[in-house]
Amino acid sequence: MRLIKHDVNLRRAIFWNIKQGLPRSLTTIKLEDTFVSVYSKDNPQLLFAMSGYFAED
């Protein structure tokens, strides 16, 4: 699987959205611990892993 620029940007957007929705006093999420890939014409897989949660299609 190739890492494509729009996949990296999507990972950052999802990470920021989830991080903003969680109380800082309860949890800490680091960008280095996340991986996101999406289904597209360039990358025909769906993968998502963050903080121990993993989904694959």
C-alpha positions as CSV (number, residue, x, y, z in Angstrom):
1,M,0.0,0.0,0.0
2,R,1.3,3.4,-0.9
3,L,1.1,6.4,1.4
4,I,-0.5,9.2,-0.6
5,K,-0.5,12.9,0.4
6,H,-4.3,13.2,0.6
7,D,-4.3,10.1,3.0
8,V,-1.8,11.9,5.2
9,N,-3.9,15.1,5.2
10,L,-7.0,13.1,6.0
11,R,-5.3,11.4,8.9
12,R,-4.4,14.8,10.4
13,A,-7.9,16.1,10.0
14,I,-9.5,13.1,11.6
15,F,-6.9,13.2,14.4
16,W,-7.5,16.9,15.1
17,N,-11.3,16.4,15.1
18,I,-11.2,13.5,17.6
19,K,-8.6,15.2,19.8
20,Q,-10.8,18.3,20.0
21,G,-13.8,16.3,21.1
22,L,-12.1,14.6,24.0
23,P,-11.5,16.3,27.4
24,R,-7.8,17.0,27.9
25,S,-8.1,16.0,31.6
26,L,-9.1,12.4,30.7
27,T,-6.9,11.4,27.8
28,T,-3.9,12.3,25.6
29,I,-3.7,11.2,22.0
30,K,-0.5,11.6,20.0
31,L,-0.3,11.9,16.2
32,E,2.5,9.4,16.1
33,D,0.2,6.7,17.4
34,T,-2.4,7.0,14.6
35,F,-2.7,5.6,11.1
36,V,-5.5,6.2,8.6
37,S,-5.9,5.2,5.0
38,V,-9.0,5.5,2.9
39,Y,-10.6,3.9,-0.1
40,S,-9.8,5.8,-3.3
41,K,-8.9,5.1,-6.9
42,D,-5.2,5.4,-5.9
43,N,-5.5,3.3,-2.7
44,P,-8.1,0.5,-2.7
45,Q,-8.1,-0.3,1.0
46,L,-9.7,1.1,4.1
47,L,-7.5,1.0,7.2
48,F,-7.8,2.9,10.4
49,A,-5.9,2.5,13.7
50,M,-5.9,4.9,16.7
51,S,-5.2,4.3,20.3
52,G,-5.7,0.5,20.1
53,Y,-8.8,0.7,17.9
54,F,-8.3,-0.9,14.5
55,A,-10.6,-1.3,11.5
56,E,-9.8,-2.9,8.2
57,D,-11.9,-3.5,5.1
